[in-house]
Amino acid sequence: MLLYTLQDFRDPAFPFRIEFKGQTQPVRTIPHAHEFFQICYVMKGCCVHKVNGQEAVLAKGDLFSIPPFYEHQLDQLPGKEIEIAQINFMPDLLDNSFVSFAEMESFVPFAFIQPFVELNDRLLPQLNLSYEGQLRTEALITEIHEELESLQVGYQLVIKSCLQKLLVLAGREYTAFMESKEEHSSLHANRQYFEQALAFIHERYQQEIKLQDAAAKATMSPAYFSTIFKMIKGKTFITYLNELRLGQAMKLLKQTDQSVQEIANCTGFNNSTHFHRMFKKTIGLTPAEYRHKSDN
């Protein structure tokens, strides 16, 4: 395993460094650990973070910490941009002030436990900051970077001050997150019910399914279910259902000798005229034309 040590700092007397991976330097794609403490903030884009045998997709606004000697790995997603600000420092950089941070109940879990927090039976290796938290974090990162670029008299004190503010901000955000944990559990339960409704749709697409039937499976009102469905799936309930049915019809047209009418009936289109119209509108061909083209 690759290990980064104190010697990797430009100035061992001031063990602090900030890097912007993905912008001018590639994101590390091999397992590695650090002798020092690392706090990372996703400035833009997304990537995969692997730690402690778990994986999570990181996105804009995510903040996560890696304590010394913990192995982790960042992988870029194909075709996706990513920029991560990595703040590296030795804990004793903060001198006695680090002791006061350790007394903050919110700081200790974030710094050393938070990457492995168990939530809803899975590990959550990141903390997504509030919009205000993102703005303040990005402002602190910018100030730190400018101080390291200019190296004006007293830059070490300014950087220490910014780092202390960042740690306090992280602790406060973590406290707010834990206070809303009950709400997150409720959202997770709603997601489970929604997945049950999706399973119901896939099992019963050959039959008539009404919006209120699927909403009942999700234990939601039809209006609320319709809103949540569009938010999660990016399309309306009826569009999703029609696309599911058409997808199955396309398979049957290619793989079987069933008549177009039979396929329309067994994929939930009891009205052949409606089936022809929807197929032509969505696929750009009639069912017969599609079958003929697939045979050639």
Disulfide bonds with the S-S distance in Angstrom:
none
